[in-house]
Amino acid sequence: MQTERMVRDEKESDDQLREQFKERWTRTPSDRLTETFHANLAKYREIINNAMQADKVVRDKFEIHRRGMELLTKGPDEILAVLPSAGAGGSNVKNSSSVFQLRKLMEDVSFYAVVVIVMCGFTF
């Protein structure tokens, strides 16, 4: 970051002048003057790193569920074409693993769609 570089350059300059002028250099040491800057730099670096990690998680989840979200933009016929059939009897379809898996995928897509909408700055 440019700010970090500027603070580092200022410290190096201060150290050099302090070494050159010894006891005649009475200015407050750079480290003490820039304590707040260093604390803020560390805080904001952590915030940026956390945001980058969160972005990666959302991006990865989006990529995992992209096909399903794209499918949800299709018409009913196209959606029905990819759904598993109930098979013979059809009465156990409510308890089938395919239905549970589909419900889970739909919940995931709904959750991540809201996350993407919020991250893009849209409001409800």
PyMOL commands that set and color helices and strands:
alter all, ss='L'
color gray80, all
select helices_A, chain A and resi 2-24+30-33+35-72+76-82+91-95+97-119
alter helices_A, ss='H'
color red, helices_A
deselect
rebuild
show_as cartoon
